[in-house]
Amino acid sequence: MKPDIIVTTSDFDRLEALIDSMPPISATTTELLEELKRAEVVEPHEIPRSVVTMHSTVRFTIGENEEFCRTLVYPREVRDASTISVLSPVGSALLGLSAGSSIEWPSPTGESLVIRILEVLQQPESRIKAEH
């Protein structure tokens, strides 16, 4: 069973538009679309600080030993190894997960990866909450 995920209304709308604008549906966009369909969608100021949103910087593991720190971005915003596209297999798996949760996700080679969120280091929505 997949863990619960939460997505902001603005991320949901932008990601849906991104997927709709893409030519043929790939396995990654299909997985992301399925995640969006099952997500709890909330206003940006309502999302917990521990949830991965677009432009969040997150520390996570893949499998047992590999630890990474990346900022989740839209494809056009990928600039170097510090960023990860939401349309990559790992990027789409990160969206909406909370610190401490994990998900089993298909890799491009077809094997199954276990991705665990260790910590959300920065989340843009936390600034919005401070204003409310």
N, C-alpha and C positions, 0 to 999 in steps of 0.2 A: 504494500500500500504506500502511495506517495504521501509525503508530509503536506500539511496545509501550507498554502502560500497566500501572501497578501500583496496586492499591487495598487498603486495610487491611480486615481482616475486619469491624471495627466499622462502617466506612463502607459496605461492601458490604451488610451486614445492614440497616442503617438505610435505605439508598437503595432496596433491594429492597422493604422494607416501605412506604416512601413511594410508590413506583410502584404497588404492589399496592392501596394505599388510594385511589388516584385513579380517578375514574369512567372516561370513555373515554380510550383511549390516544391521545395527540397525537403529532405528528412528533417533538417534543423528547423525550418520555418513551420513544418507540421508539428513538431514537438513543442515549439514555442506557442503556437496557436492553441494546442491542447492545454498547455499550462495556463494560458490566459482564460480559457473557457472555465477552468475549475477554480480560478483564483477568487478570493474575496477582494472586492474592489472598494477602496475607501478614499476619502478625501486626503490630500497630502498631509494636512496637519493632524490627521487621525492615525497615521501609520506609526507603529512602535519604532523607536530608534534602533532596535536590534534587527530590523528587517532590511534585506538588500533591495534597494531601489536603483533605478537608472542613476548613474554618476556616483554611486556609493563606492567607497574603497573598502575592500573586504579581504580578510585573511582566511584562507581555506586550504583544505587538503584534498588531494586526489589519491585514492588508495590509502595505503598504510604510511608511506614515508614522504611523499612529495608535498611540500608546503609552498603556497604561493600568496602573494599580495598583489591584487589587481584592482583597477577601477573599471566598473561595468559601463560601457559606452555604446552609442549607436555606431554602426559600421563606418560611417564617414568620419567619425571622431577618433578612430584607432590611430595612434601616432607612434607607439613604441611598445616595448615589452611590459610597461607599467599599466597598459590598458588591455581590455578584452572586450570583443564585440558581443553584444547580446545575441547575434546570429550565429556565433560559434557554438558548438555543442556544450562546452563548459559554461559559456556565458549565459545561454538560455536556461541552463540548470540552476544557476545562481539566483536568478531573478525571483524575488518574493520569499526566499528562504530566510529563516531567522537564525541568529547565532545559536549554536548548539545542535541545529538540525542537520540531517543528511538526506541525500537522495541518490538512488541508483539511476544512472543515466547512460544511454548508449554512446559509445565513442564512434568516431568516423570509420574505424575498422570493424565495427560491429560488436566488439567486446563491451562488457558492462563495467562502468566506472562508479565508484562510490565517492561522492563529493560531500564533504562535511564543512559547514561554516564554523570557523573558530571565533571570529570576531568581525563586527562591522566597525571599521575604524572611523569612517566619515560617511555621513548620509545627508544629502542636501535638504531633505525634508525636516531635519532637526532644527534648522534655522527658521523654517516656517512656523514650527511649533512654538519657538521662543517668542514669536510675534503675537501669538494668540493668547 
